[in-house]
Amino acid sequence: MPMQVPPGQPRQIQVAGTRIELWEGGSGHPLLLLHPGDGFDPQAPYVAELAARYRVIAPSCPGFGHSERPGHMKSVDDLSYFYLDLLEALDLKDLLVVGFSFGGWLAAEIAVKSTSRMAALCLVDTLGAKFSDAMTRDITDLLSWPLYQHPKWIYHHEKFRNRSYKDLPDEAATVLARNHESFGLFGWSPTLHSRHMHHRLHRIKVPTQLIWGAQDRVVSVDYGLRWQQAIPDARMDVIENAGHYPQIEQPGRFVGVLEQFVNNIAGR
């Protein structure tokens, strides 16, 4: 069992004129963590598991957490250029980039533009691509459901699906509402995807691992297989008894798959 690393305190940094919140923890090979649409939770068990193995760098995306959201940032494409500036500003190199759901979409948008600072990419139940025709829904439209109903779509296990928000501290509730607002802004029209993404995935030239929850009700395993087919030499692992957030429902198995991927790359 790896040592549990206590979460650090986030700090504020300035990148390309925008102030964002940045959490760092652990040591070792750098891992850039791109959070899902409900934001980054440093208390999640998988974060400590990762920080026991890597130097985890977890920015709160503009508009999420306590990060500013400039008026000109209105799409995930806009965000991807901001993140390229962030990688340069922090002089991050040889990165393992891990993106969850919305964060996977953002990671892919970065990777199709440049992988010069990446060593490898891991996409976990990612959104962002449209493979089917206009009349076929690839991605559950989370934006058409109120926030309190999202857990029933995101999670497989009942204990996670019956989340109550009424006892959240005011600050936490405000941050969650702000995250949901920004998720809606960046994921709206077209819903939770880029029109061009599926045509650009061949540009990803680093080793890529897809990790999927077997019971994902937001994006199915079949949808994940379309991502695997579109990215050169990508591999995919499916985690049983997990929905859209396998890192939450099965953190040990998620970290195990990621570790095997990293070990395979090192073995090459």
C-alpha positions, -999 to +999 in steps of 0.1 A: +000+000+000+016+033-010+021+060+015-008+085+017+004+120+010-016+148+027-030+173+003-012+206+000-027+241+000-036+256-034-018+288-044-027+315-069-005+320-100-007+344-129-006+329-165-011+350-196-028+378-176-052+353-158-051+344-122-057+307-115-057+284-085-030+256-086-027+226-063+005+206-061+013+175-041+038+146-040+071+142-058+086+124-087+077+124-123+054+153-131+017+145-137-007+172-149-042+165-137-071+180-156-103+178-136-139+169-147-167+194-151-175+196-113-140+207-105-110+194-086-113+178-052-079+174-035-095+153-008-105+125-032-086+093-023-072+088-058-054+122-055-034+109-025-027+077-044-013+096-074+007+120-051+023+090-035+038+082-069+041+114-088+045+152-085+008+161-092+001+195-107-036+202-107-048+236-119-084+247-115-094+256-150-104+292-157-139+296-143-136+267-119-127+267-082-112+301-074-097+307-109-106+337-129-125+333-161-117+361-187-145+371-209-127+360-241-125+324-229-157+308-242-147+273-256-125+244-247-104+254-277-097+287-260-088+269-228-064+246-246-043+276-258-043+289-222-030+256-210-002+256-236+008+290-221+006+275-186+029+246-195+054+271-209+051+294-179+057+266-154+084+251-177+067+217-174+083+190-195+080+152-201+045+153-186+021+125-179-012+142-187-043+127-171-077+141-180-111+131-165-143+136-185-144+173-194-107+174-185-101+146-210-116+167-237-093+195-227-063+172-226-071+160-261-076+196-274-041+204-261-026+172-275-039+177-311-022+211-310+011+202-294+026+172-275+061+188-272+059+189-234+041+156-230+055+121-225+022+103-224-016+109-222-043+092-202-080+100-210-105+088-185-142+085-197-135+115-219-160+138-236-153+160-266-157+140-299-187+134-321-184+101-341-220+093-350-244+111-373-264+142-363-294+121-353-275+098-330-265+109-295-230+099-284-229+118-251-256+121-225-267+158-224-258+165-187-265+202-194-302+194-197-303+181-162-301+201-130-269+197-110-285+177-082-295+150-107-260+146-122-249+119-097-275+095-110-259+097-144-223+098-133-221+071-107-228+033-108-229+027-071-259+038-051-239+053-023-225+079-047-257+085-066-277+098-036-256+128-029-271+156-009-261+192-014-281+208+014-255+205+040-226+218+020-208+249+035-217+281+017-183+285+001-183+249-012-218+253-026-208+285-043-177+269-059-198+239-071-224+263-086-196+283-103-180+251-117-214+240-131-219+274-147-184+272-164-190+236-174-222+248-191-204+277-208-176+257-222-197+226-231-226+244-247-234+244-285-224+219-297-232+199-265-201+185-248-180+181-280-161+198-306-172+195-342-136+190-354-121+168-327-127+134-343-109+146-374-078+157-354-072+128-331-047+112-355-024+141-345-018+127-310+017+113-313+024+102-277+016+069-260-021+071-250-041+051-225-079+052-223-096+042-191-133+036-190-160+027-164-179-004-176-212+011-165-207+046-178-241+062-186-226+095-199-203+080-226-205+043-232-176+019-236-184+017-273-179+054-275-145+049-258-136+023-284-142+049-311-116+071-293-092+042-292-096+036-329-090+072-337-058+077-318-027+060-332-016+030-311-039+039-282-048+012-257-079+009-236-088-007-203-123-010-189-129-010-151-159-030-139-183-018-113-176+019-122-195+046-140-183+078-155-158+085-126-138+052-121-112+072-103-138+078-076-157+045-075-126+023-080-096+044-071-072+015-065-080-002-098-078+031-117-043+039-103-033+003-110-042+006-147-024+039-149+007+025-132+008-005-156+006+019-186+035+040-172+056+009-165+050-003-201+062+030-215+093+028-192+099-008-204+101+004-240 
